[in-house]
Amino acid sequence: MSKTETIKDISIIESVEPIKWDEAQEQFHASLLNESQLSRIRKNKDCINVFRIQYRVDDRKVTGFIIQPAELKEDHPVIIWNRGGTMEVGVVKIGQIFIEPTIVELVKEGYILFLSQYSGQDGSGGSDQMGGDDLNDVLKLYTIAQELNYADENRVGMYGISRGGLMTYLALAKVNWIKAAVTVGGRSNVKRAAEERSEMEKRFEQMFNATNENYRKRSAVCWPDKFPDDVPVLLMHGASDRRVNPLDSIDLSTKLLEHRKPHRLMLFEGADHAITEQRGEMVSQLVTWCNRFVKEKESVPDMTPHGK
């Protein structure tokens, strides 16, 4: 059975489209990417298989991707990869998949990645609520992993950048199948974003009823006690991030420490929102964390204070 047929057999998947990086794709993206980026894509395209899917979530169809090694074995570990951005901002493009190091390096390490474009975008039904009903868009990806016969449902991690960090925090508070998580520039205080950036306040009002209660529901800094005791979380943040205040990760780390939740905080001096200036180190830390706690199932660190 082909890879496409295997994916088609999954109960909640409505359609599957294999994405090949070929001459047509290159011509389409030539005006969007520079020669250095195109060269990296040509290097990566043969080691990655990409499938664009539509899957059922509640009463709507949602668009996403399955990204996997070209050479499949059995029981590959899984990462659910949560994109950043709100509504149309941050929608993942085909070229990005073949070039984004947090995707490429994880696939090279043998992980299968599942990615959602979220409700309301890229052909998805519903609307983007940034942590409302669209959280199910992320959680349903685990159902797909459970039914994919070469994915290991017992080794599942989660990654999120920016708003994707918010989705990761919400997932950690709701389900028990995530073995480890990593966020980059993760948003943990939505009210702060609205106060600091007027354009974000307007966007939030478009996405959900922007009451204090709805801000709180989407802000992990308000409910650190809901984080699991046995899931290590790596918080990485650029210290010069202008999109999400680094205090979002610092404050969340402080709260997690108060509640003895296993985590590590890493601030990258002089780095921007995507930690562009120290991207290699950031990706290395991501892969190492996932390998330790997802692939190798390393035991969770003891958070008991010394001397007790």
Secondary structure, DSSP 8 states (H G I E B T S, - for coil): --HHHHHHTSTTEEEEEEE---HHHHHHHTTTS-HHHHHHHHHHGGGEEEEEEEEEETTEEEEEEEEEESS--SSEEEEEEE--SSTTTT---HHHHHH-HHHHHHHHTT-EEEEE--TTSTT--S---SSSTTHHHHHHHHHHHHH-TTEEEEEEEEEEETHHHHHHHHHHHH-S---EEEEES----HHHHHHH-HHHHHHHHHHS---HHHHHHT-GGG-GGGS-TT--EEEEEETT-SSS-THHHHHHHHHHHHTT--EEEEEETT--TT-GGGHHHHHHHHHHHHIIIIIS-------S-TT-
